[in-house]
Amino acid sequence: TTPILSDAVLARQTLSKIHRWLKSSNTSKVKKTIESLHYADIADVLEVLSLEHRLEVIKFIPRDVEAEVFLDLD
């Protein structure tokens, strides 16, 4: 998967959708989106979410990119 959040508009749209789905407890859409993102994009998402939402999203990080996601966090 290639990074998609390098485009600022797309990044804002993706983050907005993820945030909205988290607030409405639509975890299936959050899971699908997180699984489709590049590890660097997942790290970027985690960095802007509240602690509560981060803990929710962490559950959906694919095992094969988990280490890269955490290494990419600031």
ChimeraX commands (.cxc) that place a marker at each C-alpha (Angstrom):
marker #1 position 0.00,0.00,0.00 radius 0.5
marker #1 position 1.33,3.42,-0.89 radius 0.5
marker #1 position 0.97,6.51,1.26 radius 0.5
marker #1 position -2.23,8.36,0.39 radius 0.5
marker #1 position -2.13,11.07,2.99 radius 0.5
marker #1 position 0.67,13.02,1.33 radius 0.5
marker #1 position -2.00,15.05,-0.46 radius 0.5
marker #1 position -3.23,17.59,2.10 radius 0.5
marker #1 position -6.86,17.61,0.91 radius 0.5
marker #1 position -7.07,13.84,0.85 radius 0.5
marker #1 position -5.44,13.70,4.28 radius 0.5
marker #1 position -8.02,16.06,5.78 radius 0.5
marker #1 position -10.87,14.13,4.17 radius 0.5
marker #1 position -9.57,10.77,5.38 radius 0.5
marker #1 position -8.95,12.03,8.91 radius 0.5
marker #1 position -12.37,13.66,9.00 radius 0.5
marker #1 position -14.05,10.41,7.97 radius 0.5
marker #1 position -12.09,8.37,10.51 radius 0.5
marker #1 position -12.95,10.84,13.27 radius 0.5
marker #1 position -16.64,10.86,12.32 radius 0.5
marker #1 position -16.77,7.05,12.21 radius 0.5
marker #1 position -15.06,6.79,15.59 radius 0.5
marker #1 position -17.56,9.21,17.13 radius 0.5
marker #1 position -20.46,7.23,15.69 radius 0.5
marker #1 position -18.90,3.85,16.64 radius 0.5
marker #1 position -18.78,2.71,13.01 radius 0.5
marker #1 position -15.80,0.49,13.66 radius 0.5
marker #1 position -16.16,-1.53,10.46 radius 0.5
marker #1 position -15.43,1.55,8.33 radius 0.5
marker #1 position -12.57,2.59,10.62 radius 0.5
marker #1 position -11.08,-0.91,10.40 radius 0.5
marker #1 position -11.38,-1.04,6.60 radius 0.5
marker #1 position -9.79,2.39,6.20 radius 0.5
marker #1 position -6.93,1.73,8.62 radius 0.5
marker #1 position -6.19,-1.60,6.95 radius 0.5
marker #1 position -5.96,0.16,3.57 radius 0.5
marker #1 position -3.49,2.82,4.69 radius 0.5
marker #1 position 0.29,2.84,4.43 radius 0.5
marker #1 position 2.02,2.44,7.81 radius 0.5
marker #1 position 3.23,6.06,7.73 radius 0.5
marker #1 position -0.32,7.25,7.20 radius 0.5
marker #1 position -1.57,5.15,10.10 radius 0.5
marker #1 position 1.08,6.77,12.30 radius 0.5
marker #1 position -0.04,10.21,11.14 radius 0.5
marker #1 position -3.65,9.34,11.98 radius 0.5
marker #1 position -2.69,8.15,15.46 radius 0.5
marker #1 position -0.77,11.36,16.16 radius 0.5
marker #1 position -3.80,13.60,15.65 radius 0.5
marker #1 position -6.44,11.53,17.44 radius 0.5
marker #1 position -7.41,11.79,21.08 radius 0.5
marker #1 position -6.09,9.11,23.41 radius 0.5
marker #1 position -9.50,7.43,23.50 radius 0.5
marker #1 position -9.67,7.24,19.70 radius 0.5
marker #1 position -6.03,6.15,19.42 radius 0.5
marker #1 position -6.76,3.17,21.63 radius 0.5
marker #1 position -9.67,2.26,19.37 radius 0.5
marker #1 position -7.65,2.58,16.15 radius 0.5
marker #1 position -4.68,0.61,17.49 radius 0.5
marker #1 position -6.87,-2.50,17.49 radius 0.5
marker #1 position -7.20,-2.25,13.70 radius 0.5
marker #1 position -3.54,-1.90,12.76 radius 0.5
marker #1 position -2.56,-4.90,10.62 radius 0.5
marker #1 position -0.01,-7.11,12.39 radius 0.5
marker #1 position 2.35,-7.07,9.41 radius 0.5
marker #1 position 2.86,-3.27,9.67 radius 0.5
marker #1 position 2.47,-2.80,13.41 radius 0.5
marker #1 position 6.20,-2.34,14.09 radius 0.5
marker #1 position 6.62,0.16,11.25 radius 0.5
marker #1 position 3.64,2.19,12.50 radius 0.5
marker #1 position 5.05,2.51,15.99 radius 0.5
marker #1 position 8.57,3.28,14.73 radius 0.5
marker #1 position 7.13,6.07,12.56 radius 0.5
marker #1 position 5.40,7.84,15.47 radius 0.5
marker #1 position 6.94,11.09,16.72 radius 0.5
marker link #1:1,2 radius 0.2
marker link #1:2,3 radius 0.2
marker link #1:3,4 radius 0.2
marker link #1:4,5 radius 0.2
marker link #1:5,6 radius 0.2
marker link #1:6,7 radius 0.2
marker link #1:7,8 radius 0.2
marker link #1:8,9 radius 0.2
marker link #1:9,10 radius 0.2
marker link #1:10,11 radius 0.2
marker link #1:11,12 radius 0.2
marker link #1:12,13 radius 0.2
marker link #1:13,14 radius 0.2
marker link #1:14,15 radius 0.2
marker link #1:15,16 radius 0.2
marker link #1:16,17 radius 0.2
marker link #1:17,18 radius 0.2
marker link #1:18,19 radius 0.2
marker link #1:19,20 radius 0.2
marker link #1:20,21 radius 0.2
marker link #1:21,22 radius 0.2
marker link #1:22,23 radius 0.2
marker link #1:23,24 radius 0.2
marker link #1:24,25 radius 0.2
marker link #1:25,26 radius 0.2
marker link #1:26,27 radius 0.2
marker link #1:27,28 radius 0.2
marker link #1:28,29 radius 0.2
marker link #1:29,30 radius 0.2
marker link #1:30,31 radius 0.2
marker link #1:31,32 radius 0.2
marker link #1:32,33 radius 0.2
marker link #1:33,34 radius 0.2
marker link #1:34,35 radius 0.2
marker link #1:35,36 radius 0.2
marker link #1:36,37 radius 0.2
marker link #1:37,38 radius 0.2
marker link #1:38,39 radius 0.2
marker link #1:39,40 radius 0.2
marker link #1:40,41 radius 0.2
marker link #1:41,42 radius 0.2
marker link #1:42,43 radius 0.2
marker link #1:43,44 radius 0.2
marker link #1:44,45 radius 0.2
marker link #1:45,46 radius 0.2
marker link #1:46,47 radius 0.2
marker link #1:47,48 radius 0.2
marker link #1:48,49 radius 0.2
marker link #1:49,50 radius 0.2
marker link #1:50,51 radius 0.2
marker link #1:51,52 radius 0.2
marker link #1:52,53 radius 0.2
marker link #1:53,54 radius 0.2
marker link #1:54,55 radius 0.2
marker link #1:55,56 radius 0.2
marker link #1:56,57 radius 0.2
marker link #1:57,58 radius 0.2
marker link #1:58,59 radius 0.2
marker link #1:59,60 radius 0.2
marker link #1:60,61 radius 0.2
marker link #1:61,62 radius 0.2
marker link #1:62,63 radius 0.2
marker link #1:63,64 radius 0.2
marker link #1:64,65 radius 0.2
marker link #1:65,66 radius 0.2
marker link #1:66,67 radius 0.2
marker link #1:67,68 radius 0.2
marker link #1:68,69 radius 0.2
marker link #1:69,70 radius 0.2
marker link #1:70,71 radius 0.2
marker link #1:71,72 radius 0.2
marker link #1:72,73 radius 0.2
marker link #1:73,74 radius 0.2
view
